[in-house]
Amino acid sequence: MRFLTYIECDPAVGPPPPELFEALGAFSAEMSALGVVVDRGGLAPVDGSTHIRVSGGGLTVTDGPFAEAKEVIGGYAMYDVRSKEEVLEYSRRFMQLHVDAWPGFEGTAVIREVFGPYDGQE
């Protein structure tokens, strides 16, 4: 089973502290050794993003910066695990690293199952 997880947080929180990067490095090494992480990464600030919107039968392409957002996606991970309970545990541990290393951080981890040809779903 594959799951995409991502963190939503207030962009005003600022950059993560070095202690979090150290903790995430150790966590990533553990997940890689277990073979459960397919891909992972942090995302650049939303100011440099581009949006392509479909509306009224047409496409509109808009480059940032954008009006202030309440929440943005800060990073993601793709897991390949045996069960939803397994990805829930890894995600809980990942968020605990934020609690421990980033005082004042507030955010949400979102976990979504990914369907594709490898699992019989189209």
HELIX and SHEET records of a PDB file:
HELIX    1   1 PRO A   11  VAL A   13  5                                   3    
HELIX    2   2 PRO A   18  LEU A   34  1                                  17    
HELIX    3   3 VAL A   46  GLY A   48  5                                   3    
HELIX    4   4 LYS A   84  ALA A  101  1                                  18    
HELIX    5   5 PRO A  117  ASP A  119  5                                   3    
SHEET    1   A 4 VAL A  37  GLY A  42  0                                        
SHEET    2   A 4 VAL A  72  ASP A  80 -1                                        
SHEET    3   A 4 ARG A   2  CYS A   9 -1                                        
SHEET    4   A 4 GLY A 107  VAL A 114 -1                                        
SHEET    1   B 2 THR A  50  SER A  55  0                                        
SHEET    2   B 2 GLY A  58  ASP A  63 -1                                        
END                                                                             
